[in-house]
Amino acid sequence: MNSILLTEAAAGGGYGSILMMVGYIAIFGLAIYFLMVKPQKKEQKRMEALLSTMAPGDSVLTTSGFYGVVIDVTDDTVIVEFGNNKNCRIPMQKTAITQVEKPEDAAAAE
């Protein structure tokens, strides 16, 4: 180990190579932030906005792939009715919902 340090010091590596290594680490950290962390935060904010505007009568898609209609909304839970059977109403967490379609959006598409 000492021979490597002596060789590097003799070659003039010293603090310049350490600063260059720190620079590479900083650039790599920034790349990770802009390519992974920032888009994830943006998607999380979009989902929070989507779930906060959810109201009874909206059509939803759950994480398990079921389509349903929102019957009631509380702080962190939602009661969703699946199919035409009025007895099939299931309470679930808001985080289990991936898509929300407003009734106005469905009417505009037709």
C-alpha positions as CSV (number, residue, x, y, z in Angstrom):
1,M,0.0,0.0,0.0
2,N,2.8,2.4,0.9
3,S,4.6,1.7,-2.4
4,I,1.4,2.7,-4.3
5,L,1.2,6.0,-2.4
6,L,4.9,6.7,-2.9
7,T,4.6,5.9,-6.6
8,E,1.6,8.2,-7.0
9,A,3.3,11.0,-5.0
10,A,6.4,10.6,-7.2
11,A,4.3,10.8,-10.3
12,G,2.7,14.0,-9.1
13,G,-0.8,12.5,-8.4
14,G,-1.3,13.9,-4.9
15,Y,-4.3,16.1,-4.2
16,G,-5.2,16.5,-7.9
17,S,-6.2,12.9,-8.3
18,I,-8.2,13.0,-5.1
19,L,-10.1,16.1,-6.2
20,M,-10.7,14.5,-9.6
21,M,-12.1,11.4,-7.8
22,V,-14.4,13.6,-5.6
23,G,-15.5,15.4,-8.8
24,Y,-16.4,12.1,-10.5
25,I,-18.4,11.0,-7.4
26,A,-20.3,14.3,-7.3
27,I,-21.1,14.0,-11.0
28,F,-22.3,10.4,-10.6
29,G,-24.4,11.5,-7.6
30,L,-26.1,14.3,-9.6
31,A,-26.7,11.9,-12.5
32,I,-28.4,9.4,-10.1
33,Y,-30.5,12.3,-8.7
34,F,-31.7,13.6,-12.0
35,L,-32.3,10.2,-13.6
36,M,-33.9,8.3,-10.8
37,V,-34.9,10.4,-7.7
38,K,-36.4,13.5,-9.4
39,P,-38.8,11.5,-11.8
40,Q,-39.9,9.3,-8.9
41,K,-40.8,12.4,-6.8
42,K,-42.7,13.9,-9.7
43,E,-44.7,10.7,-10.2
44,Q,-45.4,10.6,-6.4
45,K,-46.7,14.2,-6.5
46,R,-48.9,13.4,-9.5
47,M,-50.4,10.4,-7.7
48,E,-51.1,12.3,-4.5
49,A,-52.9,15.0,-6.6
50,L,-54.9,12.4,-8.4
51,L,-55.9,10.6,-5.2
52,S,-56.8,13.9,-3.4
53,T,-59.3,14.8,-6.2
54,M,-61.0,11.5,-6.2
55,A,-64.7,11.7,-5.5
56,P,-67.8,9.3,-5.5
57,G,-68.8,8.3,-9.0
58,D,-65.3,8.2,-10.4
59,S,-64.2,5.1,-12.2
60,V,-60.9,3.6,-10.9
61,L,-58.4,0.9,-11.7
62,T,-56.8,-0.9,-8.8
63,T,-53.3,-2.2,-8.6
64,S,-54.7,-5.8,-8.9
65,G,-56.3,-4.9,-12.3
66,F,-60.0,-4.5,-11.2
67,Y,-62.1,-1.7,-12.5
68,G,-64.7,-0.2,-10.2
69,V,-66.7,2.9,-9.2
70,V,-66.0,4.9,-6.1
71,I,-68.9,4.9,-3.6
72,D,-67.3,6.7,-0.6
73,V,-64.0,8.4,0.1
74,T,-62.4,8.9,3.6
75,D,-58.9,10.1,4.6
76,D,-57.0,7.0,3.6
77,T,-59.6,4.5,2.5
78,V,-62.1,4.2,-0.4
79,I,-65.1,2.0,-0.8
80,V,-65.2,0.7,-4.4
81,E,-68.2,-1.1,-6.1
82,F,-67.2,-3.7,-8.6
83,G,-69.4,-4.8,-11.4
84,N,-73.2,-4.4,-11.5
85,N,-73.7,-6.3,-8.2
86,K,-74.6,-3.7,-5.5
87,N,-73.4,-6.2,-2.9
88,C,-69.8,-6.2,-4.1
89,R,-68.5,-3.1,-2.3
90,I,-65.0,-3.4,-1.0
91,P,-63.1,-1.0,1.2
92,M,-59.5,-0.5,0.2
93,Q,-56.6,1.9,0.8
94,K,-56.2,4.9,-1.6
95,T,-52.7,3.7,-2.4
96,A,-54.2,0.6,-4.1
97,I,-55.6,2.8,-6.9
98,T,-53.5,3.5,-9.9
99,Q,-55.8,5.3,-12.3
100,V,-58.9,7.6,-11.8
101,E,-61.3,8.5,-14.6
102,K,-63.8,11.3,-13.9
103,P,-67.4,10.9,-15.3
104,E,-66.9,14.1,-17.4
105,D,-63.8,12.6,-19.0
106,A,-65.7,9.4,-20.0
107,A,-68.6,11.5,-21.5
108,A,-66.1,13.7,-23.5
109,A,-64.5,10.6,-25.0
110,E,-67.7,9.3,-26.5
